[in-house]
Amino acid sequence: MNVFAELFAGIGHIMGEVFMALFPLAVLTVLAQRFLLKKPLSRLKEVFAGFLLTYVGLVLFLQGVNAGFMPVGQMMGEKLGSLSYNWILIPIGFVLGFVITFAEPAVRVLNHQVERVSGGAIPQMLMLYTLSIGVGVSVALAMGRVLYGWPLFAFLLPGFILIFIMARWAKKAFVGIAFDSGGVATGPMTATFVLAMTIGLASAIEGRDPLTEGFGMVAFVATAPILSVLVVGLLYRRKEQEHERKLAREAVADRDSGQ
């Protein structure tokens, strides 16, 4: 019983916070139904059943984050950071970044929307692996930054400059997707576990201040999905240009043969 009491300690506060977050959306849904949508009552019941499931899911998730997710991440960072071979955190960071992004619900939603709107031209799995690899690389570099004291701006400034250069040349459909991906990939999974692990790592290394070294990881990670999606956009544009040149050559060949 003591374990369950500790596990659900403070859940009332979380229930209130989640309710206050979802209540305005529920009110807007009712107003939209009354004045704009005019959907059947059965459809509205489905919507509010979805609100109920969202409420329960968010409460349980946030309680799990406070009770175990963040403490485990911080303990892992502290224990691994105190090892003599703490460089192992770099490959572990890549695996964690990849797996967490692969499991991130918001990433799945974005990928589904991209595939649906693009008519299948941009597959879900392509986006999923692109974002997961990008975040994995960035988390590995974030671990290396804390381990070896690399400055944050040495990554952020060149990263954003490269983003805007690549956005100029990438296929336009990928530019908006790329910037949305940066926010989506740094969702609750990344911002809880990996951030807590980075802070734990900074506190375990002598001479590192968790306040200055531990934070900044989320902003750093946010640039990686943008870059990785823009790389795919550049490849798509190149492929599109090659296809257009091929069609132009075929058109010239057909014209010459007709003469």
C-alpha contacts under 8 A as a table, 3 or more apart, distances in Angstrom:
res1	aa1	res2	aa2	distance
1	M	4	F	5.19
1	M	5	A	6.10
2	N	5	A	4.93
2	N	6	E	6.16
3	V	6	E	5.23
3	V	7	L	6.05
4	F	7	L	4.86
4	F	8	F	6.12
5	A	8	F	5.45
5	A	9	A	5.89
6	E	9	A	5.10
6	E	67	A	7.79
7	L	63	Q	7.87
7	L	64	G	7.85
7	L	67	A	5.77
8	F	11	I	5.47
8	F	63	Q	6.99
8	F	67	A	7.68
10	G	13	H	5.60
10	G	14	I	6.81
11	I	14	I	5.06
11	I	15	M	6.10
11	I	59	V	7.57
11	I	63	Q	6.30
12	G	15	M	5.06
12	G	16	G	6.35
13	H	16	G	5.20
13	H	17	E	6.34
14	I	17	E	5.05
14	I	18	V	6.13
14	I	59	V	6.25
14	I	62	L	7.25
14	I	63	Q	7.11
15	M	18	V	5.30
15	M	19	F	6.08
15	M	59	V	5.84
16	G	19	F	5.08
16	G	20	M	6.21
17	E	20	M	5.20
17	E	21	A	6.29
18	V	21	A	5.01
18	V	22	L	6.21
18	V	55	Y	6.67
18	V	58	L	7.01
18	V	59	V	6.63
19	F	22	L	5.26
19	F	23	F	5.74
19	F	55	Y	7.16
20	M	23	F	5.34
20	M	24	P	7.31
21	A	24	P	6.78
21	A	25	L	7.75
22	L	25	L	5.33
22	L	26	A	6.35
22	L	51	F	7.80
22	L	55	Y	7.45
23	F	26	A	5.07
23	F	27	V	6.26
24	P	27	V	5.03
24	P	28	L	6.16
25	L	28	L	5.08
25	L	29	T	6.12
26	A	29	T	5.02
26	A	30	V	6.32
26	A	48	F	7.84
26	A	51	F	7.67
27	V	30	V	5.15
27	V	31	L	6.27
28	L	31	L	5.06
28	L	32	A	5.96
29	T	32	A	5.08
29	T	33	Q	6.06
30	V	33	Q	5.07
30	V	34	R	6.11
31	L	34	R	5.01
31	L	35	F	6.11
31	L	36	L	7.84
32	A	35	F	5.41
32	A	36	L	5.06
32	A	37	L	5.85
33	Q	36	L	5.68
33	Q	37	L	4.67
33	Q	38	K	5.20
33	Q	39	K	6.49
33	Q	44	L	7.99
34	R	37	L	6.96
34	R	38	K	6.22
35	F	38	K	7.02
39	K	43	R	6.40
39	K	44	L	6.89
40	P	43	R	5.41
40	P	44	L	6.66
41	L	44	L	5.05
41	L	45	K	6.31
42	S	45	K	5.12
42	S	46	E	6.54
43	R	46	E	5.15
43	R	47	V	6.47
44	L	47	V	5.01
44	L	48	F	6.36
45	K	48	F	5.24
45	K	49	A	6.08
46	E	49	A	5.00
46	E	50	G	6.25
47	V	50	G	5.06
47	V	51	F	6.40
48	F	51	F	4.72
48	F	52	L	6.20
49	A	52	L	5.05
49	A	53	L	6.31
50	G	53	L	5.11
50	G	54	T	6.06
51	F	54	T	5.01
51	F	55	Y	6.07
52	L	55	Y	5.06
52	L	56	V	6.28
53	L	56	V	5.22
53	L	57	G	5.97
54	T	57	G	5.06
54	T	58	L	5.97
55	Y	58	L	5.31
55	Y	59	V	6.18
56	V	59	V	5.23
56	V	60	L	6.20
57	G	60	L	5.26
57	G	61	F	5.96
58	L	61	F	5.00
58	L	62	L	5.96
59	V	62	L	5.38
59	V	63	Q	6.02
60	L	63	Q	5.11
60	L	64	G	6.00
61	F	64	G	5.05
61	F	65	V	6.15
62	L	65	V	4.91
62	L	66	N	6.25
63	Q	66	N	5.22
63	Q	67	A	5.96
64	G	67	A	5.06
64	G	68	G	5.70
64	G	69	F	6.18
65	V	68	G	5.66
65	V	69	F	4.38
65	V	70	M	5.67
65	V	192	T	7.01
66	N	69	F	6.45
66	N	70	M	6.18
66	N	71	P	7.52
67	A	70	M	7.45
67	A	71	P	7.24
68	G	71	P	5.38
68	G	72	V	5.87
69	F	72	V	5.45
69	F	73	G	6.33
69	F	192	T	7.12
69	F	193	F	6.08
70	M	73	G	5.09
70	M	74	Q	6.19
70	M	192	T	5.75
70	M	193	F	5.36
70	M	196	A	5.58
70	M	197	M	7.78
71	P	74	Q	5.16
71	P	75	M	6.09
71	P	196	A	7.37
72	V	75	M	5.09
72	V	76	M	6.08
72	V	193	F	7.80
72	V	197	M	7.97
73	G	76	M	5.16
73	G	77	G	6.29
73	G	193	F	5.10
73	G	194	V	6.62
73	G	195	L	7.93
73	G	196	A	5.26
73	G	197	M	4.36
73	G	200	G	7.46
74	Q	77	G	5.15
74	Q	78	E	6.24
74	Q	193	F	7.79
74	Q	196	A	4.77
74	Q	197	M	4.37
74	Q	198	T	7.26
74	Q	199	I	6.54
74	Q	200	G	4.34
74	Q	201	L	7.39
75	M	78	E	5.08
75	M	79	K	6.05
75	M	197	M	7.16
75	M	200	G	6.31
76	M	79	K	5.24
76	M	80	L	5.91
76	M	197	M	6.25
76	M	200	G	7.22
76	M	201	L	7.90
77	G	80	L	5.40
77	G	81	G	5.69
77	G	196	A	7.73
77	G	197	M	4.48
77	G	198	T	6.15
77	G	199	I	7.21
77	G	200	G	4.44
77	G	201	L	4.15
77	G	202	A	7.83
77	G	204	A	7.51
78	E	81	G	5.16
78	E	82	S	6.24
78	E	197	M	7.61
78	E	200	G	4.63
78	E	201	L	4.88
78	E	202	A	7.73
78	E	203	S	6.71
78	E	204	A	4.94
79	K	82	S	5.39
79	K	83	L	6.86
79	K	201	L	7.86
79	K	204	A	7.52
80	L	83	L	5.41
80	L	86	N	5.84
80	L	88	I	7.99
80	L	89	L	6.91
80	L	201	L	7.32
81	G	86	N	5.28
81	G	89	L	7.60
81	G	147	L	7.97
81	G	200	G	7.90
81	G	201	L	5.07
81	G	202	A	7.75
81	G	204	A	5.54
81	G	205	I	6.32
82	S	86	N	6.80
82	S	204	A	5.72
82	S	205	I	6.70
83	L	86	N	5.05
85	Y	88	I	6.28
86	N	89	L	5.83
86	N	147	L	7.91
87	W	90	I	5.83
87	W	144	G	7.60
87	W	147	L	7.51
88	I	91	P	5.83
88	I	92	I	6.29
89	L	92	I	4.84
89	L	93	G	5.67
89	L	140	A	7.45
89	L	143	M	6.40
89	L	144	G	7.81
90	I	93	G	5.02
90	I	94	F	6.47
90	I	139	V	7.88
90	I	140	A	4.57
90	I	141	L	6.91
90	I	143	M	5.65
90	I	144	G	6.01
91	P	94	F	5.06
91	P	95	V	6.41
91	P	140	A	6.23
92	I	95	V	5.17
92	I	96	L	6.10
92	I	140	A	7.33
93	G	96	L	5.07
93	G	97	G	5.95
93	G	136	G	6.71
93	G	137	V	7.98
93	G	139	V	5.28
93	G	140	A	4.46
93	G	143	M	6.53
94	F	97	G	5.18
94	F	98	F	6.10
94	F	135	V	7.69
94	F	136	G	4.03
94	F	137	V	5.49
94	F	138	S	7.53
94	F	139	V	5.84
94	F	140	A	4.72
95	V	98	F	5.16
95	V	99	V	6.07
95	V	136	G	6.20
96	L	99	V	5.23
96	L	100	I	5.85
96	L	136	G	6.79
96	L	139	V	7.82
96	L	194	V	7.81
97	G	100	I	5.34
97	G	101	T	6.09
97	G	132	S	6.86
97	G	133	I	7.85
97	G	135	V	5.36
97	G	136	G	3.98
97	G	137	V	7.47
97	G	138	S	7.75
97	G	139	V	5.67
97	G	140	A	7.71
97	G	190	T	7.54
97	G	194	V	7.76
98	F	101	T	5.44
98	F	102	F	6.06
98	F	132	S	4.46
98	F	133	I	5.70
98	F	134	G	7.88
98	F	135	V	6.21
98	F	136	G	4.48
99	V	102	F	4.95
99	V	103	A	6.21
99	V	132	S	7.12
100	I	103	A	5.15
100	I	104	E	5.97
100	I	132	S	7.91
100	I	189	M	6.25
100	I	190	T	6.59
101	T	104	E	4.88
101	T	107	V	7.03
101	T	131	L	7.10
101	T	132	S	5.17
101	T	135	V	6.99
101	T	185	A	6.19
101	T	189	M	7.69
101	T	190	T	7.44
102	F	107	V	7.63
102	F	128	L	6.57
102	F	129	Y	7.53
102	F	132	S	5.73
103	A	107	V	7.96
103	A	108	R	7.98
104	E	107	V	5.43
104	E	108	R	6.73
104	E	185	A	7.31
104	E	187	G	7.09
104	E	188	P	7.92
104	E	189	M	6.37
105	P	108	R	5.16
105	P	109	V	6.41
106	A	109	V	5.07
106	A	110	L	6.26
106	A	184	V	5.80
106	A	185	A	7.39
106	A	187	G	6.94
107	V	110	L	5.15
107	V	111	N	6.13
107	V	128	L	7.26
107	V	181	S	7.57
107	V	184	V	5.83
107	V	185	A	6.08
108	R	111	N	5.15
108	R	112	H	6.09
108	R	124	Q	7.94
108	R	128	L	7.42
109	V	112	H	5.18
109	V	113	Q	6.25
110	L	113	Q	5.16
110	L	114	V	6.13
110	L	181	S	7.67
110	L	184	V	7.58
111	N	114	V	5.06
111	N	115	E	6.17
111	N	123	P	7.73
111	N	124	Q	4.94
111	N	125	M	7.85
111	N	127	M	6.15
111	N	128	L	6.78
112	H	115	E	5.28
112	H	116	R	6.14
112	H	124	Q	5.98
113	Q	116	R	5.09
113	Q	117	V	6.00
114	V	117	V	5.32
114	V	118	S	5.91
114	V	122	I	6.73
114	V	123	P	7.83
114	V	124	Q	7.36
114	V	177	I	7.71
115	E	118	S	5.23
115	E	119	G	6.01
115	E	120	G	4.84
115	E	121	A	6.75
115	E	122	I	5.33
115	E	123	P	5.33
115	E	124	Q	5.75
116	R	119	G	5.23
116	R	120	G	6.20
117	V	120	G	7.71
118	S	121	A	5.37
118	S	122	I	6.13
119	G	122	I	7.68
120	G	123	P	5.56
122	I	126	L	7.12
122	I	127	M	7.41
123	P	126	L	5.40
123	P	127	M	6.63
124	Q	127	M	5.31
124	Q	128	L	6.07
125	M	128	L	4.85
125	M	129	Y	6.07
126	L	129	Y	5.50
126	L	130	T	6.06
127	M	130	T	5.02
127	M	131	L	6.08
127	M	229	V	7.53
128	L	131	L	5.40
128	L	132	S	6.06
129	Y	132	S	5.00
129	Y	133	I	5.96
130	T	133	I	5.46
130	T	134	G	6.16
130	T	225	P	7.47
130	T	228	S	6.12
130	T	229	V	6.57
130	T	232	V	7.98
131	L	134	G	5.08
131	L	135	V	6.08
131	L	181	S	7.55
131	L	185	A	7.19
131	L	224	A	7.89
131	L	225	P	5.11
131	L	228	S	6.67
131	L	229	V	7.12
132	S	135	V	5.30
132	S	136	G	5.98
132	S	225	P	7.94
133	I	136	G	4.97
133	I	137	V	6.20
134	G	137	V	5.34
134	G	138	S	6.33
134	G	224	A	5.06
134	G	225	P	5.23
134	G	227	L	7.66
134	G	228	S	5.61
135	V	138	S	5.02
135	V	139	V	6.06
135	V	185	A	7.44
135	V	221	V	6.02
135	V	222	A	7.86
135	V	224	A	5.71
135	V	225	P	6.13
136	G	139	V	5.30
136	G	140	A	6.23
137	V	140	A	5.15
137	V	141	L	6.28
137	V	224	A	7.65
138	S	141	L	5.03
138	S	142	A	6.04
138	S	220	F	7.00
138	S	221	V	5.29
138	S	224	A	5.90
139	V	142	A	4.84
139	V	143	M	6.22
139	V	194	V	7.89
139	V	217	M	7.68
139	V	221	V	6.38
140	A	143	M	5.22
140	A	144	G	6.36
141	L	144	G	4.89
141	L	145	R	6.01
142	A	145	R	4.94
142	A	146	V	6.46
142	A	198	T	7.97
142	A	217	M	6.13
142	A	220	F	7.36
142	A	221	V	7.80
143	M	146	V	5.33
143	M	147	L	6.17
143	M	198	T	6.85
144	G	147	L	4.95
144	G	148	Y	5.92
144	G	149	G	7.85
144	G	150	W	7.63
145	R	148	Y	5.52
145	R	149	G	5.36
145	R	150	W	4.61
145	R	151	P	7.03
145	R	152	L	7.47
146	V	149	G	5.24
146	V	150	W	6.85
146	V	198	T	7.58
146	V	201	L	7.43
146	V	202	A	6.24
146	V	208	R	7.66
146	V	213	E	6.08
146	V	214	G	7.19
147	L	201	L	7.93
147	L	202	A	7.71
147	L	205	I	7.49
149	G	208	R	7.83
149	G	213	E	7.92
150	W	154	A	7.39
151	P	154	A	5.48
151	P	155	F	7.53
152	L	155	F	5.67
152	L	156	L	6.27
152	L	216	G	7.17
152	L	220	F	7.78
153	F	156	L	4.77
153	F	157	L	5.42
153	F	158	P	7.97
154	A	157	L	6.26
154	A	158	P	6.82
155	F	158	P	5.84
155	F	159	G	5.88
155	F	220	F	7.30
156	L	159	G	4.99
156	L	160	F	6.16
156	L	219	A	7.96
156	L	220	F	6.20
156	L	223	T	7.64
157	L	160	F	5.42
157	L	161	I	6.25
158	P	161	I	5.06
158	P	162	L	6.00
159	G	162	L	5.19
159	G	163	I	6.14
159	G	223	T	6.59
159	G	227	L	7.92
160	F	163	I	4.86
160	F	164	F	6.37
160	F	223	T	7.14
161	I	164	F	5.45
161	I	165	I	6.34
162	L	165	I	5.07
162	L	166	M	6.02
162	L	227	L	7.89
163	I	166	M	5.22
163	I	167	A	6.00
163	I	223	T	7.96
163	I	226	I	7.12
163	I	227	L	6.01
163	I	230	L	7.66
164	F	167	A	4.98
164	F	168	R	6.46
165	I	168	R	5.41
165	I	169	W	7.14
166	M	169	W	5.37
166	M	170	A	5.85
166	M	227	L	7.98
166	M	230	L	6.45
166	M	231	V	7.67
166	M	234	L	7.66
167	A	170	A	5.28
167	A	172	K	7.84
167	A	175	V	5.91
167	A	230	L	6.65
169	W	234	L	6.75
170	A	174	F	6.97
170	A	175	V	6.96
170	A	230	L	6.04
170	A	231	V	7.43
170	A	233	G	4.85
170	A	234	L	4.35
170	A	235	L	7.93
170	A	236	Y	7.98
170	A	237	R	6.33
171	K	174	F	5.70
171	K	175	V	7.05
171	K	233	G	4.89
171	K	234	L	6.00
171	K	236	Y	6.57
171	K	237	R	5.01
172	K	175	V	5.39
172	K	176	G	7.64
172	K	233	G	7.66
173	A	176	G	6.61
173	A	177	I	7.05
173	A	233	G	7.70
174	F	177	I	5.03
174	F	178	A	5.84
174	F	229	V	6.78
174	F	230	L	6.35
174	F	232	V	7.89
174	F	233	G	5.31
175	V	178	A	5.14
175	V	179	F	6.56
175	V	230	L	6.58
175	V	233	G	7.56
176	G	179	F	5.39
176	G	180	D	6.31
177	I	180	D	5.20
177	I	181	S	6.02
177	I	229	V	7.57
178	A	181	S	5.00
178	A	182	G	6.61
178	A	225	P	6.75
178	A	226	I	4.46
178	A	227	L	7.34
178	A	228	S	7.93
178	A	229	V	5.22
178	A	230	L	6.17
179	F	182	G	5.36
179	F	183	G	7.17
179	F	226	I	5.57
180	D	183	G	5.52
180	D	184	V	6.26
180	D	226	I	7.95
181	S	184	V	4.96
181	S	185	A	5.80
181	S	225	P	5.86
181	S	226	I	6.16
181	S	229	V	7.89
182	G	185	A	5.57
182	G	186	T	6.61
182	G	221	V	7.84
182	G	222	A	4.46
182	G	223	T	6.10
182	G	224	A	7.24
182	G	225	P	5.31
182	G	226	I	5.41
183	G	186	T	5.49
183	G	187	G	6.99
183	G	222	A	6.36
184	V	187	G	5.53
185	A	190	T	7.52
185	A	222	A	6.95
185	A	225	P	6.97
186	T	189	M	7.54
186	T	190	T	5.42
186	T	191	A	6.14
186	T	218	V	6.41
186	T	221	V	6.97
186	T	222	A	6.07
187	G	190	T	5.65
187	G	191	A	6.02
188	P	191	A	5.09
188	P	192	T	5.85
189	M	192	T	5.55
189	M	193	F	6.10
189	M	194	V	7.70
190	T	193	F	5.73
190	T	194	V	5.26
190	T	195	L	6.76
190	T	218	V	7.74
191	A	194	V	6.21
191	A	195	L	5.36
191	A	196	A	7.82
191	A	218	V	6.61
192	T	195	L	5.61
192	T	196	A	5.97
193	F	196	A	5.26
193	F	197	M	6.11
194	V	197	M	4.93
194	V	198	T	6.12
195	L	198	T	5.10
195	L	199	I	6.28
195	L	214	G	7.38
195	L	215	F	7.32
195	L	217	M	6.69
195	L	218	V	7.15
196	A	199	I	5.18
196	A	200	G	6.16
197	M	200	G	5.02
197	M	201	L	6.12
198	T	201	L	5.01
198	T	202	A	6.20
198	T	214	G	5.30
198	T	215	F	7.70
198	T	217	M	7.65
199	I	202	A	5.10
199	I	203	S	6.25
199	I	210	P	5.33
199	I	211	L	7.76
199	I	213	E	7.56
199	I	214	G	4.26
199	I	215	F	7.05
200	G	203	S	5.17
200	G	204	A	6.32
200	G	210	P	7.52
200	G	214	G	7.73
201	L	204	A	5.16
201	L	205	I	6.55
201	L	214	G	7.62
202	A	205	I	5.53
202	A	208	R	5.43
202	A	209	D	6.29
202	A	210	P	4.91
202	A	213	E	6.19
202	A	214	G	5.60
203	S	206	E	7.55
203	S	208	R	6.53
203	S	209	D	6.58
203	S	210	P	5.34
204	A	208	R	7.98
205	I	208	R	5.74
208	R	212	T	7.98
208	R	213	E	6.35
209	D	212	T	5.50
209	D	213	E	5.62
209	D	214	G	7.31
210	P	213	E	5.17
210	P	214	G	4.56
210	P	215	F	7.25
211	L	214	G	5.77
211	L	215	F	6.31
212	T	215	F	6.00
213	E	216	G	7.46
214	G	217	M	7.05
215	F	218	V	7.45
216	G	219	A	5.42
216	G	220	F	6.19
217	M	220	F	4.95
217	M	221	V	5.96
218	V	221	V	5.04
218	V	222	A	6.03
219	A	222	A	5.06
219	A	223	T	6.85
220	F	223	T	5.71
220	F	224	A	7.32
221	V	224	A	5.48
221	V	225	P	7.54
222	A	225	P	6.26
222	A	226	I	7.10
223	T	226	I	5.33
223	T	227	L	6.28
224	A	227	L	5.16
224	A	228	S	6.10
225	P	228	S	5.04
225	P	229	V	5.99
226	I	229	V	5.37
226	I	230	L	6.13
227	L	230	L	5.10
227	L	231	V	6.17
228	S	231	V	5.10
228	S	232	V	6.53
229	V	232	V	5.08
229	V	233	G	6.21
230	L	233	G	4.68
230	L	234	L	6.15
231	V	234	L	5.08
231	V	235	L	6.34
232	V	235	L	5.03
232	V	236	Y	6.10
233	G	236	Y	5.03
233	G	237	R	6.12
234	L	237	R	5.07
234	L	238	R	6.16
235	L	238	R	5.07
235	L	239	K	6.11
236	Y	239	K	5.01
236	Y	240	E	6.03
237	R	240	E	4.93
237	R	241	Q	6.08
238	R	241	Q	5.07
238	R	242	E	6.16
239	K	242	E	5.10
239	K	243	H	6.21
240	E	243	H	5.06
240	E	244	E	6.21
241	Q	244	E	5.00
241	Q	245	R	6.18
242	E	245	R	5.10
242	E	246	K	6.12
243	H	246	K	5.00
243	H	247	L	6.22
244	E	247	L	5.10
244	E	248	A	6.16
245	R	248	A	4.95
245	R	249	R	6.14
246	K	249	R	5.13
246	K	250	E	6.20
247	L	250	E	5.06
247	L	251	A	6.08
248	A	251	A	5.02
248	A	252	V	6.23
249	R	252	V	5.10
249	R	253	A	6.08
250	E	253	A	4.95
250	E	254	D	6.05
251	A	254	D	5.13
251	A	255	R	6.17
252	V	255	R	5.07
252	V	256	D	6.10
253	A	256	D	5.12
253	A	257	S	6.10
254	D	257	S	5.15
254	D	258	G	6.09
255	R	258	G	5.08
255	R	259	Q	6.40
256	D	259	Q	5.21
